[in-house]
Amino acid sequence: MTVPLRSPTGRAVVLATVLGSSLAMLDATVVNIALPRIGEDLGATVAGLQWVLSGYTLTLASLILLAGALGDRLGRRRVFVWGTVWFTVASIGCALAPTIGVLVAARVLQGVGAALLTPGSLALLSATIDPDDHGTAIGLWSGLGGVASAAGPLVGGWLVEVASWRAVFWLNLPLAVAVVWVAVRHVPDSRDPNAHGRLDVPGTVLGIVALAALTYGLIGGHPAPVVAGIALFGVFVVVERRSTDPLVPPSLFRSRVFTAANLVTLTVYAALGGVFFLLVLQLQIVAGYSPMASGLATLPITVLMLALSARAGRWAQHHGPRLPMTAGPVVGAAGLLLMLRIGPGASYLTDVLPAVLVFGLGLSTLVAPLTGAVLNSVSTDRAGIASGVNNAVARSAQLLAVAALPGLAGITDYGDASAFSAGFRTAMLICTGLMLAGAALAFVMVPASKPAVPHDDSIECRPHCDIAAPSIDPNRERSR
C-alpha cells in the first residue's frame, strides 16, 4: 500500500531516507578531509591512511548487492534500521579508536552498516510513495541529499579544526538517532513479493576475499595476494555463471551498452578514487591549506554537479549517451592536468579553482548519462540489479585505486612534502590516463543513437561517493 507524498507518512519516509543516505555521504566526506590529522594523531603511515578509506569501501562494495537482496526478503525498513544502528555503533568505535589498527577495524565494520542501509534508502521511497509522486519524491531525496553533500566539506573541516578528527564520527550519533526514531515510528515496512531463491552467499564470500586479497597486496606491495585475488575473481565468475540465483547475473553483460557503461565506470571511478584521496592531502600537506579550506576548495565540483547533472541526463535521454560519456572524461582529464599546478603556496583563485571547475564540469557532463546508459540497457524489471552492479563496480574501482595509486606514484611518506608533491603529480598523470581510457571505451562501445527505453525526466543521478568531498555516485541506490 502506497501513500501520497504530502501525507505525514510520505514526509516521514522522505525524511528518514534522506537522513539515512546522508549518514554515509557525510562520513565519507569528512573522513577524507580528516586524514592528515588522523595520521598525525595516531602516527599512521600512508598505508595506514589507505586502509582507513579502503577498509570501509571494501565491505561496502562487497556486501551492497547482498544487502539489497536481504532487504527485499526480510523487509526494507528492518534492514535499513539494522544498518543504521550497526553504522552508528561502528562510528563510536571509530571515535574511540586508540590506534590506527583499531580505527581500520572499526571502519571495516562501519562499511558493513553502510551496505545494509544504502540500498534500502531509495527502495523504501519507491515502495512507499504513490507512483504519481515518485518524480517529486525522488527530486526531494536528490536535492536534500545534495545539500548534505555540499555541506559536508564545511562541516567536516570545521569539526576537525575546532575539535578533532574524532568529532567527525561523533557527528553520526544524533543523525542516526533521528533516522531510527522516524523510521520505526512512521515508516511502513515493505518487501519484494517477487524476491525468491537463495541468497548468493558463496558469491559474496568469494567477492570479499578476492577484493581483500587485491587490496592487501596493492597497499603492501605484495605480488602473491594480488595474483591470488585475480585468480579468485576468475573463480567468482565461474561460480556466478553456474549459480541459479547469482549475485551478479551474467546475462546482464549480454548487453553491449551495459558492458560498456561498466567498463567506463571501472576506469573513471578508479581515477576519481585516486583524485579525491590525494587532492585533499596535497592541499593540506603541500599547499598549506587548513582542513576547512581544503574541504571548501573542492566545493565547486559539488555545486556544478547539482546544477548541471540533471540537464546532462535529459540531453542524453533524448540524444544518446555516447557524446557526454566521451566528452565528460576528456574534460575531466583536462581538469586533472590543471591540478599539476597545485604545489607549495598554491593560490586558490589561479591554481586550484580553475582545476576543480574544469574537473567538475567534466563530471557533470558524464555522471547522469552514465546512469541513464546503465538503466536503459536492461529491461525495467532488471533496473534495480543493474544499478546495484554498477554501484558495486564503482566502489570496487575506487577501492583498488586508493590501494594501488600511492605505490605506483612512489608516495610512501606524507611527512615529506616535496616527495609527496612529486608523487601527487605522477598520480594525477595516471588518473588522467584512466579518464581518457574511459572516454575511448565510451566512444568505441556506446552506440550514438538515443536509448530505446525512455525513463522519467525527473529521475536523475544524485551525486554520492564514499571517497570524496564532492560525493558522486554512478547510480541511484536501488535495492536488488
C-alpha positions in Angstrom: 0.0 0.0 0.0 1.4 3.4 -1.0 0.8 6.8 0.4 0.8 10.4 -1.1 3.9 12.4 -0.7 2.1 15.1 1.2 0.8 12.8 3.8 2.5 12.6 7.2 3.8 9.1 6.4 5.1 10.3 3.0 7.0 13.2 4.6 8.4 10.8 7.2 9.7 8.4 4.5 11.5 11.2 2.7 13.0 12.5 6.0 14.2 9.1 7.1 15.7 8.1 3.7 17.4 11.5 3.2 18.9 11.4 6.7 19.9 7.7 6.3 21.7 8.2 3.0 23.3 11.4 4.2 25.0 9.4 7.0 27.2 7.6 4.6 27.8 10.7 2.5 28.8 12.9 5.3 31.0 10.3 6.9 32.9 9.7 3.7 33.4 13.5 3.1 34.7 14.4 6.5 36.9 11.4 7.0 38.7 12.2 3.8 39.3 15.7 5.0 40.4 14.5 8.4 43.1 12.0 7.1 46.2 14.2 7.7 45.1 14.9 11.3 44.4 11.2 11.9 47.8 10.4 10.6 49.5 12.9 12.9 47.5 11.8 16.0 47.8 8.1 15.6 51.2 8.0 14.0 49.9 6.3 10.8 51.8 5.7 7.6 50.5 6.3 4.2 49.4 2.6 4.1 47.5 3.2 7.3 45.6 6.1 5.8 44.9 4.0 2.8 43.3 1.3 5.0 41.2 3.9 6.8 39.4 4.5 3.5 39.8 1.1 1.9 38.6 -0.9 4.9 35.2 0.9 4.7 34.9 0.7 0.9 35.9 -3.0 0.9 32.9 -4.2 2.9 30.6 -1.7 1.4 31.4 -2.7 -2.2 31.4 -6.4 -1.3 28.1 -6.5 0.6 25.9 -3.9 -1.1 24.2 -6.3 -3.5 23.6 -9.0 -0.9 22.2 -6.4 1.5 19.8 -5.2 -1.2 18.5 -8.7 -1.7 18.3 -9.2 2.1 16.1 -6.1 2.4 13.8 -7.4 -0.4 13.3 -10.6 1.6 13.3 -9.6 5.2 11.9 -6.1 5.0 13.5 -3.0 3.7 12.7 -0.9 6.7 14.0 -3.6 9.0 17.4 -3.9 7.2 17.6 -0.1 6.8 17.3 0.3 10.6 19.7 -2.6 11.3 22.2 -0.9 9.0 21.8 2.5 10.7 22.3 1.0 14.2 25.3 -1.0 13.0 26.8 2.0 11.3 26.4 4.1 14.5 27.9 1.5 16.8 30.9 1.2 14.4 31.1 5.1 14.4 31.5 5.1 18.2 34.3 2.6 17.8 36.0 4.9 15.2 35.7 7.9 17.5 37.3 6.0 20.5 40.0 4.2 18.5 43.3 4.4 20.3 45.4 3.1 17.4 45.3 3.1 13.6 44.7 -0.7 13.7 41.6 -0.3 15.8 40.3 2.6 13.6 40.7 0.5 10.5 38.8 -2.4 12.1 36.0 -0.1 13.1 35.9 1.3 9.6 35.5 -2.2 8.2 32.5 -2.7 10.4 31.2 0.7 9.5 31.2 -0.4 5.9 29.0 -3.3 6.7 26.5 -0.9 8.3 26.6 1.3 5.2 26.0 -1.6 2.9 22.9 -2.5 4.9 21.4 1.0 5.0 22.4 2.2 1.5 20.2 0.1 -0.8 17.2 0.5 1.4 17.1 4.2 1.1 15.6 4.6 -2.4 13.9 1.3 -2.2 11.8 2.4 0.8 11.0 5.6 -1.0 9.9 3.9 -4.2 7.9 1.2 -2.4 6.0 3.5 0.0 5.3 6.7 -2.0 2.4 6.8 -4.5 3.7 6.2 -8.0 2.2 9.6 -9.1 4.5 11.3 -6.6 7.7 9.3 -7.4 9.3 12.1 -9.5 8.7 14.7 -6.9 9.8 12.4 -4.0 13.0 11.4 -5.8 13.7 15.0 -6.7 13.4 15.9 -3.0 15.6 13.0 -2.0 18.2 14.0 -4.5 18.1 17.7 -3.8 18.2 17.4 0.0 20.9 14.8 -0.3 22.8 17.2 -2.5 22.6 19.9 0.2 24.1 17.4 2.7 26.8 16.6 0.2 27.6 20.3 -0.3 27.6 21.0 3.5 30.0 18.1 4.2 33.3 19.9 3.4 32.4 22.9 5.5 31.1 20.9 8.5 33.9 18.3 8.3 36.7 20.9 8.0 35.2 23.0 10.8 34.9 20.0 13.2 38.5 18.9 12.5 39.7 22.4 13.2 37.7 23.4 16.3 37.5 19.9 17.9 39.4 16.9 16.5 39.1 14.2 13.8 37.2 12.2 16.4 34.3 14.6 16.2 33.7 13.5 12.6 32.5 10.2 13.9 30.5 11.5 16.9 28.5 13.6 14.4 26.8 10.4 13.2 25.1 9.8 16.6 22.4 12.5 16.5 21.7 11.8 12.8 21.4 8.1 13.5 19.0 8.6 16.4 16.8 10.8 14.3 16.8 8.2 11.4 15.9 5.3 13.7 13.2 7.2 15.5 11.5 8.4 12.3 11.8 5.0 10.6 10.5 2.9 13.4 7.6 5.2 14.3 6.4 6.5 10.9 7.8 4.4 8.0 5.9 1.2 7.0 7.9 -1.8 6.1 7.9 -3.4 2.7 9.2 -6.5 0.9 9.5 -7.6 -2.7 6.8 -10.2 -3.3 8.8 -11.4 -6.4 12.0 -12.0 -4.5 12.8 -15.7 -4.4 15.6 -18.2 -4.4 18.6 -18.4 -2.1 20.9 -15.6 -1.2 24.2 -15.9 -3.1 26.4 -16.4 0.0 29.2 -18.2 -1.9 29.5 -15.5 -4.5 29.5 -12.8 -1.8 32.3 -14.6 0.2 34.4 -15.0 -3.0 33.9 -11.3 -3.8 35.0 -10.2 -0.3 38.1 -12.5 -0.2 39.1 -11.5 -3.8 38.8 -7.8 -3.1 40.5 -8.1 0.3 43.5 -10.0 -1.3 43.9 -7.4 -4.0 43.7 -4.5 -1.6 46.2 -6.1 0.8 48.6 -6.9 -2.0 48.4 -3.5 -3.6 48.7 -1.5 -0.4 51.6 -3.6 0.9 53.3 -4.2 -2.4 53.0 -8.0 -2.1 52.5 -9.7 -5.5 51.3 -13.0 -4.2 48.0 -11.7 -2.7 47.4 -9.7 -6.0 47.8 -12.9 -8.0 45.5 -14.8 -5.6 42.9 -12.0 -5.8 42.8 -12.1 -9.6 42.5 -15.9 -9.5 39.7 -15.7 -7.0 37.8 -13.3 -9.3 38.1 -15.9 -12.0 36.6 -18.4 -9.6 33.9 -15.9 -8.8 32.9 -15.6 -12.5 32.7 -19.4 -12.8 30.5 -19.6 -9.6 28.2 -16.8 -10.8 27.7 -18.5 -14.2 26.7 -21.8 -12.6 24.6 -20.3 -9.8 20.8 -20.5 -10.0 20.5 -17.2 -8.1 23.7 -15.3 -8.9 24.7 -12.1 -7.1 25.8 -10.7 -10.4 23.7 -12.2 -13.2 26.0 -12.9 -16.2 23.1 -12.3 -18.5 23.3 -8.6 -17.8 26.6 -8.4 -19.7 25.0 -9.7 -22.9 24.0 -6.1 -23.4 26.9 -4.2 -25.1 25.8 -0.9 -23.6 25.7 -2.4 -20.1 29.2 -3.9 -20.5 30.5 -0.6 -21.9 29.0 1.5 -19.2 30.6 -0.7 -16.5 34.0 -0.6 -18.2 33.7 3.2 -18.3 32.7 3.2 -14.7 35.7 1.0 -13.8 38.2 3.3 -15.3 36.7 6.7 -14.5 35.8 5.9 -10.9 39.2 4.5 -10.3 40.5 7.9 -11.3 38.0 9.6 -9.0 39.0 7.4 -6.1 42.7 8.4 -6.5 42.0 12.1 -7.1 39.8 12.6 -4.1 42.1 10.6 -1.8 45.2 12.5 -2.8 43.9 16.0 -3.6 42.9 17.0 0.0 46.2 15.6 1.2 48.1 17.7 -1.4 46.2 20.8 -0.4 47.0 20.3 3.3 50.4 18.8 3.3 52.0 20.6 0.4 49.9 23.8 -0.2 49.4 24.5 3.5 45.6 24.7 3.5 43.7 24.1 6.7 41.2 21.2 6.9 38.3 23.6 6.3 40.0 25.4 3.4 40.8 22.1 1.7 37.3 20.9 2.1 35.8 24.1 0.7 38.4 24.1 -2.1 36.5 21.2 -3.8 33.0 22.5 -3.2 32.6 23.9 -6.7 32.6 20.3 -8.0 29.5 19.5 -5.9 27.9 22.8 -6.9 28.4 22.1 -10.6 27.1 18.5 -10.2 23.9 19.8 -8.5 23.4 22.5 -11.2 24.2 20.6 -14.4 23.9 16.8 -14.0 20.1 16.8 -14.4 20.5 18.8 -17.7 23.1 16.4 -18.9 20.9 13.5 -18.1 18.0 14.9 -20.0 20.2 15.7 -23.0 21.5 12.1 -23.1 18.0 10.8 -22.8 16.9 12.5 -26.0 20.2 12.3 -28.0 22.0 9.3 -26.7 24.8 8.9 -24.0 27.8 8.4 -26.2 28.8 12.1 -26.6 28.6 13.1 -23.0 30.2 9.8 -21.9 33.1 10.6 -24.2 33.4 14.3 -23.7 32.9 14.2 -19.9 36.0 12.2 -19.2 38.1 14.2 -21.7 37.1 17.5 -19.9 37.7 15.8 -16.6 41.2 14.8 -17.7 41.9 18.4 -18.6 41.0 19.4 -15.1 43.4 16.8 -13.7 46.2 18.2 -15.8 45.5 21.6 -14.4 45.9 20.1 -10.9 49.6 19.6 -11.7 49.9 23.3 -10.9 48.9 22.8 -7.3 52.0 22.9 -5.2 53.6 24.8 -2.3 51.8 28.1 -1.6 49.3 27.4 -4.4 46.8 30.2 -4.9 43.2 29.2 -4.8 42.0 31.6 -7.5 44.7 30.9 -10.0 45.8 27.3 -9.3 43.1 25.4 -7.5 39.8 26.9 -8.7 40.4 26.5 -12.4 41.3 22.9 -12.0 38.3 21.9 -9.8 35.9 23.9 -12.1 37.1 22.1 -15.3 37.1 18.8 -13.5 33.6 19.4 -12.1 32.3 20.3 -15.5 33.6 17.0 -16.8 31.9 15.0 -14.1 28.7 17.0 -14.5 28.7 16.0 -18.2 29.4 12.4 -17.5 27.7 11.0 -14.4 23.9 11.3 -15.2 24.3 10.0 -18.8 26.3 7.1 -17.4 23.5 6.3 -15.0 21.0 6.5 -17.9 23.1 4.2 -20.0 23.1 1.6 -17.3 19.4 1.7 -16.6 18.3 1.9 -20.3 20.5 -1.0 -21.2 18.2 -3.5 -19.4 14.5 -4.1 -19.1 12.7 -2.2 -16.4 12.3 -5.1 -14.1 16.1 -5.6 -14.0 16.9 -1.9 -13.4 17.5 -2.4 -9.7 20.0 -5.2 -10.0 21.7 -3.4 -13.0 22.1 -0.3 -10.9 23.4 -2.3 -7.9 26.0 -4.0 -10.0 27.2 -0.7 -11.4 27.3 0.7 -7.9 29.5 -2.2 -6.8 31.8 -1.7 -9.8 32.2 2.0 -9.0 33.1 1.3 -5.4 35.4 -1.5 -6.2 37.2 0.7 -8.7 37.7 3.4 -6.0 38.9 0.8 -3.5 41.5 -0.6 -5.8 42.7 2.9 -6.9 43.2 4.1 -3.3 45.2 0.8 -2.7 47.3 1.0 -5.8 48.0 4.6 -6.7 50.3 5.7 -3.8 52.6 2.7 -4.5 52.6 3.3 -8.3 53.3 7.1 -7.8 56.0 6.5 -5.2 54.2 8.1 -2.3 55.5 6.4 0.9 55.7 9.2 3.4 53.3 12.1 3.7 55.7 13.8 6.2 58.0 14.8 3.3 56.1 17.5 1.4 58.4 17.6 -1.5 58.3 13.9 -2.1 54.6 13.8 -1.6 54.1 16.6 -4.2 56.2 14.7 -6.8 54.1 11.6 -6.2 50.9 13.6 -6.4 51.9 14.8 -9.9 52.6 11.3 -11.0 49.3 10.0 -9.6 47.4 12.8 -11.5 49.0 11.7 -14.7 47.9 8.1 -14.1 44.4 9.3 -13.3 44.4 11.4 -16.5 45.2 8.2 -18.4 42.3 6.4 -16.7 39.9 9.2 -17.6 41.0 9.2 -21.3 40.7 5.4 -21.3 37.1 5.7 -20.2 36.4 8.3 -22.9 37.9 5.9 -25.5 35.8 3.0 -24.3 32.6 5.1 -24.4 33.4 6.3 -28.0 34.0 2.8 -29.3 31.4 0.8 -27.5 28.4 3.0 -26.8 26.0 3.5 -29.7 25.4 7.0 -30.9 21.6 6.6 -31.0 19.4 7.6 -28.1 18.3 4.9 -25.7 15.4 2.7 -26.8 13.7 2.6 -23.4 12.7 6.1 -22.1 12.8 7.0 -18.4 11.2 9.7 -16.3 13.0 13.0 -16.9 12.5 13.9 -13.2 14.7 11.0 -12.0 18.3 11.9 -12.2 21.5 10.7 -10.7 22.3 12.1 -7.3 26.0 13.0 -6.5 27.2 10.5 -4.0 30.6 8.9 -3.2 32.4 7.4 -0.3 35.8 8.8 -1.2 35.5 12.4 -2.0 34.2 15.6 -0.6 32.0 16.2 -3.6 30.2 12.9 -3.4 29.4 11.3 -6.7 27.5 8.1 -7.4 27.1 6.5 -10.9 23.6 5.4 -10.0 20.7 5.8 -7.8 21.0 3.4 -4.8 18.3 1.0 -5.7 17.8 -2.3 -4.0 18.1 -5.6 -5.8 
